[in-house]
Amino acid sequence: MVNSIETLKEQRKSLYEKLGRIGNFRRGTLSVNYRKCGKNNCACSKEGHPGHGPQYLWSTTIKGKSYTRQIKLGPQLQKYVEEIDNYHKFQHICNEIIQINEKICNLLPAREIEDATEMQELKKNLQRHFMRKYKKKLTG
């Protein structure tokens, strides 16, 4: 099915509106943990006992650093669940926007250059642009 640019732009606009309605969000995951305390006379040391808990933990990694926070059962846990769900909705909508933008980019033609000097200048600028990136890659 071939989409027109206008149709794709309308779809993108509706996705932007959806994005605005998401609300607060946070990245990360929630886990439920049971832990054994290590005391010999505690009930958790007996065979088959799951351990102390449940403990609800939120964890995420930001710029290579891990963060973990213990969350209380009740309104705080519900808040985290909703915010993480909103983050997943945010990611899904962003992926849809990217796909639609790529379709729009594929349908739009590149600008035409009729003047030879303008073409030479464009080639020089593009070569400089990519050489800077290449040199950074070699030295960095």
C-alpha positions, -999 to +999 in steps of 0.1 A: +000+000+000+015+033-011+009+061+014+008+097+003+029+123+021-002+141+034-016+109+049+017+101+066+020+136+080-015+133+094-006+100+111+026+116+125+005+145+138-019+122+156+011+103+171+025+136+184-009+143+200-008+109+216+027+116+229+014+147+246-013+128+264+010+102+280+017+120+312+046+113+336+069+084+329+101+068+341+124+041+327+133+010+346+119-023+359+101-035+390+110-068+406+097-087+436+124-102+459+125-125+489+157-125+509+171-147+537+186-128+566+213-153+575+203-158+612+203-195+621+173-194+644+151-173+619+122-189+601+137-180+568+167-204+574+144-234+573+141-256+542+113-244+518+108-210+534+109-183+506+126-157+528+117-123+540+095-103+517+082-095+493+104-065+487+096-044+456+126-030+439+128-004+410+160-006+391+174+012+360+207+020+343+215+056+333+247+063+314+262+030+325+254+035+362+228+013+379+202+027+403+180+007+426+153+019+450+131-001+474+094+007+468+067+004+494+036-017+487+006+006+481+003+040+464+040+044+458+042+010+440+011+018+420+027+051+410+058+034+397+038+008+378+018+035+360+050+055+352+068+025+338+038+016+317+037+051+304+074+048+295+066+017+275+038+036+257+062+065+251+088+041+235+061+025+213+048+058+200+084+071+194+091+040+173+060+045+153+069+082+147+104+071+135+089+046+111+065+072+096+093+098+094+114+073+075+085+067+050+081+105+046+119+109+040+118+081+014+089+098-005+105+133-005+129+139-034+164+154-029+167+189-040+179+195-076+211+214-083+215+228-118+245+251-113+280+233-116+297+256-091+270+250-065+275+212-070+313+215-066+308+236-034+283+210-020+308+181-028+336+200-010+314+207+021+302+170+023+338+158+020+349+181+048+320+170+069+328+133+066+365+138+069+360+155+102+340+125+115+366+101+101+395+120+117+377+121+151+372+083+148+409+077+141+422+100+169+394+094+194 
